[in-house]
Amino acid sequence: MTSPRHPSLSLYIKLVAFAAVVGVGFDVWSSVRSPVFGPHPAEFAFFAACCLVTELRPLRWLRLQDGGEVTASWTFMLALLLVAPPAAPVAVSVIVFVTGDLVSRKSPPKVLFNASQITIALTLAYVVLWAGHQQDVLVRAGSPTLWWFVAFAVAAALAFAVNSLLTCIAIAIHQDCSISRTIQEGAIVHLSTDGMLIALSPVFVVVGERSLRLVPLLLVTTWVVYHSAASALARRHEADHDPLTQLPNRRVFDSTLAAAIEKVERSGQSVGVVVLDLDRFKTVNDGLGHQVGDQVLLDVAARLRAACRPSDLVVRLGGDEFAIIVTPASSVEAVETQARRCLAAFADEITGAGFPVSVSASVGVAVLPDHAADAETLVRHADEAMYRAKQGRLGVVVYDNEFEPVSIGRIGLLTDLSRAVQNNELFLVYQPQISLVTNQIVGVEALLRWQHPRVGIVGPSSFMPLAEHTEMIRPITDWVLGEALAQCARWQHRGFSLRMSINASAYDIKEKQFVTTVGRRLQETGVSASCLELEITENALTGGTSAVYSVLAALRSLGVAISIDDFGTGYSSMTQLRDLPVDQIKVDRQFVSRMTTDSRDAVIVESIIRLGTSLGLETVAEGVQDSETATRLQQLGCEMAQGFYYARPVAADRIEDLIVRGKRSLSVPNAPQGVGA
């Protein structure tokens, strides 16, 4: 909350200040016949000093719209209220708050508001204690009763609730957003930490009554609470922000857009969404390395923040895709102007690790209510406009309601993907894996597909990278394991013993929970672990941590085989390959498919097969397209193969058809003899 330009906020602050003046009158009236600092001035002075120190050393609350703070001053403000009549504790608390605000250079209206709200909160807390005749129990010789605990709990809860409510109302008025949403985002965050700090107040008083020399021991407890709060806030920040650019992530984007649309519905203004996707960014990563690519993304994030207004939200949706919520937006033209300003930010080259990199982008714009009536449609239309910009190399495209339907793009896919598992839209197909020794089907690779309700069948390359940037990868992985292993069990029941290969993502192998998921699915389906093989891309293992290695080792200890997929396309070292707990390497299709026409690819395939044989690893060739390639692979000692030459990925019953009928191929008429049982 900054200086109030909104007349409603200015009036609200005046009303809170007036209520505080009334509260001060009650405090003075309640204190006239008692010692100002209570019966133990030294204890009062000690708590006052602690209150000041903790207020000047706040723990920043990492929140998007408005910086908040967590301090332990509440502990000592409530302690002061328990050892002295209210006038002095309230006065000290106000002085402490004003001092902290002045040090932080907060605006005069905010200083006035903070002083007023703390006065009201503490006064009401004292009213509860006073009404129950429990205000000085701890400084008298007697022990606290059950009634005292009830009175203190009500007083502390009231102080916290009033302070939080007054603050959230001020923020809601300032940002013109829902009060209930603001309370949910603000007060609930503080509840765990402030509640614990407030609960320590009587403990400090009791120990102080015994001896002030013992109080410093309790400061260790306060430090632990601070440390726990810092860890909790760091985890909250990590959950809401991209780890590389520190921009807010999609979760923040969704909640902020919902709040912005709610505000639009009340004010009649507009809200714009700008989706920005970098052009040819993959060539930067592949050509210059991920270190340079990361530096480019950091620079892009900084330039976008600089090009946008403070009220706009810049987020990284994942990969090289960013989005901006433009609010408030006066018109479609204003949002388009903002989008072109962002695009112009890339006019100058970006220097990454000493390399000058030219960056361009494709930008899509959609505005509510002009182009959509809800958040989901607004984002999808902005994404469609971005794809039109990319396809036509147009820079910036504003959505037009006359557009013909096009691909829904990555944001639209991500939105729909969250419902795909529940709606049974995912399904598996299976590609046979052929033994080049026996020419029989010995296994299958399970391949994921998505029957999208609007665009038809979507391949995993279109949506799995998006899922890996969100928590949606977990239910998808769990579903694939369950479905594939259940099918494997059905085949075994019918007398077909096939090994099931399933792709595991880079996200999966970094999570220890993945081992538990695999074990649970094996147990549920009754499939032996020896029948399961998990394929992990070489790039996912590059630079692998000890956590990745431990997950792979745990999977192997279950009896699950590990295969390195797309071998030859990554940058894993021989040391890594030697030390990794793997059983198989799969030669990437881009080398296999050209090995009979390109001598360099032939050398690469031969080298990988020899390397695998030397290390005692099974070798599988992907992308076999013709009999000449299959023959050459047999001559080189490759043990297994798969590709369109043998069969395309097909439904489970077609696999049975291949085996039972002994068909050579489902799609290629000149497959080698013997493909079948």
LOVO-607007 format. One record per residue (C-alpha): residue in one letter; x, y, z. Coordinates in pm, whole numbers, plus 50000, padded with zeros to 5 digits. Example, Ala and Ser with C-alpha at 12.3 -4.5 7.8 and 13.67 -1.06 7.14 Angstrom:
// residues 2
a512304955050780
s513674989450714
// end
This chain:
// residues 677
m500005000050000
t501505033049890
s500325068749933
p496535068349892
r495455083549564
h492105065849583
p489565087249776
s488025056149933
l491395045850075
s492005080650216
l488615080050386
y489255045050518
i492555055750678
k490815085250844
l488145062250987
v490775038151123
a492705067351274
f489525080351441
a488845045851589
a492425045351718
v491895078751894
v488835064252068
g490965034452167
v493655056952311
g491005073752524
f490005040152670
d493655030752728
v494355062652921
w491155058653127
s492115022453213
s495625032353322
v495105063053544
r495045044453876
s497875019753803
p501665022753776
v502445034153422
f504935006153355
g503324980253579
p504744965553900
h508034955453733
p509474984453526
a512674965353446
e510704937153286
f508634962553092
a511784979952967
f513334946952858
f510274936952657
a510064971752504
a513684969052388
c513044934452240
c509974948152064
l512014975851901
v514854952951792
t512574927051634
e510544953651453
l513704968551303
r514834933951185
p511774921250997
l511594890050786
r510444899850440
w507224883450328
l507764873349967
r504464883049813
l503764895149464
q501614925949484
d502704942349809
g505694935350030
g504704924250378
e506784915350679
v506894889850957
t508384902051284
a508564888751638
s507404922251775
w503934907651832
t505414884952097
f506684914152301
m503734937552236
l501384911752388
a503894905752668
l503874943052746
l500074941952759
l500274914053018
v502634932553254
a501314968453246
p498084988053196
p497334994952829
a498465031152787
a502195023952808
p502184991552599
v500145008152326
a502375039052332
v505535017952309
s504064996852028
v503075027751830
i506535042951878
v508145010451767
f505935007651458
v506455043851360
t510215040251403
g510245009251184
d508125026250918
l510325057250915
v513455036050881
s511765018350590
r510815052450443
k507155044750423
s504705071850327
p503005092850599
p499535078150529
k500915043050571
v502705053050894
l499445067351027
f497505036550923
n499985012151082
a500055031751409
s496265032851415
q495694996051341
i498134984351608
t496445007451858
i493024992951778
a494254956651786
l496014959852122
t493204979952277
l490624953752182
a492884926252318
y493114944652649
v489344949652654
v488894911852646
l491374906452932
w489874935253131
a486324923153084
g487314889253220
h489394904553505
q492464886053373
q494634915553268
d497214913453552
v497034876953656
l500604868853550
v502174897853744
r500264888554057
a501534859554264
g498724836254160
s498764809853887
p496734813753569
t493424795253564
l491594778653279
w489524810353244
w492744830353198
f493834807652913
v490444812352747
a490594850152789
f494164852352656
a493364830052357
v490374851852266
a492384883852318
a495304871752107
a493034858651831
l491104891551827
a494314912051805
f495584891051515
a492234890751334
v491644928151367
n495154937151258
s494974913750957
l491454924450860
l492274961650870
t495384956150659
c493644933950403
i490784958650362
a493304986550294
i495124965350034
a491844955149870
i490694991349843
h494075002349709
q494224974649448
d490464974649384
c490244937249435
s488224912749641
i488594916250018
s488024878950071
r490744870249818
t493144894749983
i492474879450323
q493064844750183
e496384855150029
g497524876650321
a496184867550662
i496414830050615
v500094833050523
h500794849950859
l498584827651070
s501104800151141
t504044822851221
d502204851051401
g500084826251592
m503154808951728
l504844841951812
i501764854651998
a501554821852193
l505064828452328
s503994861052498
p502824846752833
v505834823652842
f508144853852825
v506154870953102
v506244840853336
v509964835453282
g510604872853323
e508744872553653
r511054844853766
s514254861653648
l515094884253356
r518364865253321
l516404835153198
v514574854252924
p517494853552674
l517124815752669
l513664820552521
l515114842252248
v516564810052102
t512984797652062
t512054830051889
w515004825951654
v513824790651571
v510384804451484
y512034830851265
h514134804451093
s511094782351035
a509204812050895
a512094820150664
s512144784350536
a508384784250485
l508504817150296
a511364804650081
r509354773649990
r506354795349909
h508544817149688
e509954786549510
a506454773149451
d505334806049295
h508434815949097
d510534802848814
p513874790948961
l515994805848681
t514504840248611
q512734844648948
l509694856148754
p506304844648885
n505174811548736
r501934799148584
r500274793848922
v500674830749003
f499624839348648
d496344820248686
s495454835249025
t496414870548923
l494444868448600
a491394856048790
a491664885449029
a492174909948743
i489084897148561
e487054899648882
k488184935748911
v487304942248546
e483784929448599
r483284955148875
s485054985048720
g484194980648353
q487844983248248
s489754958348033
v492514933448102
g494974922147837
v497084890747805
v500264891647599
v501914858347516
l505514860047395
d507504831047252
l511174834047154
d511994824946793
r514524797446724
f515624795947087
k516364758847053
t519234767346817
v520774788547093
n520664759647340
d521864733947088
g524514755846925
l525914775647219
g524914753947514
h522414756547796
q524614780547994
v524304806647720
g520614798347681
d520024804348051
q521814837748031
v519624847747738
l516474838947934
l517684859648229
d518294889448001
v514904884747835
a513194884648175
a515004916548278
r514104934247954
l510454924547980
r510234937348337
a511844970048229
a509434973847935
c506304968548145
r504494990448393
p504644982848768
s500974972648758
d501604946548487
l502604911048570
v505414893948378
v505634855948415
r507614827648265
l505244800248160
g508044775948085
g510824770647834
d511104801347613
e507504812647663
f506544843147867
a503244860547936
i502194894848056
i498964904948224
v498294941148130
t496014956848388
p494364980748393
a494014982548015
s492145011747861
s491734995947516
v492914969047276
e495204994647116
a496845002047451
v497614965147508
e498974962147155
t501224992147220
q502504975147533
a503174943247335
r505164962347072
r507134979347348
c508084945047480
l509064933147134
a511194964447081
a513144955347395
f514914928347190
a516234952346928
d519724950947081
e521714918747090
i522004899247413
t525444889047532
g525514854247679
a528844841047816
g530664864647582
f528624855047274
p526434881347104
v522994865547051
s520254880646838
v516844874246990
s513474878646824
a510034868946943
s506494862346831
v503814879947034
g500084873847062
v497564897647218
a494034892147346
v491894915447556
l488904909147778
p486034916447716
d486774923747347
h488134889147259
a486914866547540
a484524864547833
d486604843048069
a490214836548163
e490614803247985
t489344816647653
l491364848647688
v494624829447732
r493824805447450
h493074833947210
a496304851847303
d498144819247237
e496424814946900
a497434850346805
m501024842646904
y501084811846683
r499794832146391
a502564857146454
k505114828946456
q503764812146144
g503704844545947
r506774860246112
l504594890346189
g506054900846524
v502854911146703
v499364898146621
v496174908946796
y493474882646817
d490584887546579
n487214871746641
e487114864046268
f490144840946293
e489544805846166
p490234779146430
v493944770646453
s496144749846677
i495354758747036
g499054762747118
r500974754047427
i499044774747679
g495754760647557
l497154725447573
l498414731247925
t495024743848036
d493234713747885
l495884689148004
s494884694448366
r491594676948286
a492884650848043
v493534623348300
q490184627848476
n488334628048142
n490044596148018
e491464614347717
l494924598247741
f495654564747582
l498624542747498
v499834526747179
y502584500947162
q505484496546922
p506984461546896
q510634455946979
i512184428046773
s515044405246870
l517594406146587
v518794372046704
t515454353646691
n513444378146474
q510594376146726
i508724402446923
v510224402647270
g508874435247402
v506954467147332
e507454503847399
a504404521247547
l503834554747375
l501494580847516
r498844598247307
w496154623747390
q492734623347226
h492094660547254
p488374668847230
r488924697446982
v492134691446788
g492224653546774
i495214631646859
v498144650447013
g501604634747040
p503654635747362
s506234659847221
s503514686547216
f502414683747577
m504894663847788
p507504692047802
l504724714447933
a503654688648191
e507244685548312
h507194722348407
t504184717048632
e502954692148888
m500764676148621
i503654653048528
r502994632748845
p499424620948769
i500354615248405
t503344593548497
d501264574448750
w498524568548490
v500974556448224
l502604532048466
g499254518548579
e497814515048229
a500924499748070
l501544474748350
a497864464948357
q498104457347984
c501284437848044
a499424417248306
r496584410548060
w499074398247799
q500744375648053
h497344361348149
r496814352547781
g500224336147755
f502224364447594
s505424372547781
l506524407047671
r508824432347829
m507164466347873
s509284497347806
i507974530247947
n509484564647907
a510394582748229
s510894620448227
a513774640548370
y511374652248640
d510514616348739
i514064604848799
k514784634049030
e511974624449267
k512404596849526
q508624593549525
f508914579449172
v510454547449311
t507484543349544
t505064549349256
v506744522949040
g506774497749324
r503114504349402
r502024499749042
l504004467349009
q502354453949322
e498854464449214
t499144447748872
g501114417348985
v503694422448709
s507234411448784
a509734440148798
s511894421048549
c509194427348287
l509454465248324
e512034487148157
l512224524748209
e513654545847927
i515424578148020
t516804602147761
e520514608447757
n519954645947797
a517994639748117
l521064622548262
t523564649048154
g524964665648462
g522944641748674
t523124646749049
s523664620749318
a519874621849374
v519294610049015
y521804582049054
s520244571049381
v516774569849221
l518094548748933
a519894525849174
a516714521949381
l514724513049069
r517274486748972
s517154472749323
l513464466449261
g514464445948958
v513484472148700
a515754475748396
i517054510248299
s517574520947938
i519244552447802
d517024565247524
d518174586147223
f521784576747293
g524244597047089
t522264629547095
g523294641047443
y526584649747603
s527074622747863
s530674613247931
m532144578447924
t532604581148299
q528894587348342
l528004557948119
r530374535648311
d529014545648652
l525304548048572
p523144518848690
v521794511048340
d521134479148143
q520514491047789
i521284518847542
k519024528047249
v520724542046939
d518864573146831
r516734570846516
q518444600246344
f521644579546312
v519954546246239
s517674559645965
r520634573245763
m523284547145837
t522974530545495
t523334563545306
d525674583645527
s529014568245623
r529394591445921
d526104579746073
a527134543846005
v530364549246202
i528414564646490
v525964535446505
e528774509846490
s530704528046764
i527694529446996
i526944492546947
r530564483047016
l530614505747322
g527454489747459
t528754454647395
s532064462747568
l530254475947875
g527914446147886
l524864466747790
e522054455547564
t521774476447246
v518544486147070
a518274504846740
e515344528546687
g513934540846359
v514614510246142
q512964517945807
d514134490645566
s515574455645539
e519054468345446
t519304486845776
a517974456845970
t520534434045807
r523404457845874
l522394460846241
q522404422946273
q525904421946126
l527114447946375
g525824427446669
c522884449346766
e520514428246973
m517124445246927
a515394469246690
q512164487946640
g510784510246369
f508204513746095
y509874485445902
y508484461646163
a505364479946280
r504044514046361
p502804520846716
v499434502946740
a496714494346988
a497204465447230
d494974440947043
r496984446246723
i500124435346910
e498334402846992
d497354400346626
l501014402846525
i502044375446762
v499124351546716
r498894353746339
g502614356846284
k502234387646066
r505474402345944
s504424438545964
l501344459746002
s502484485845755
v505514474545555
p505084444745321
n508744433945300
a509524427845667
p511984399845753
q510704364845811
g509844352846156
v508284383346317
g505864365946548
a505644337946794
// end
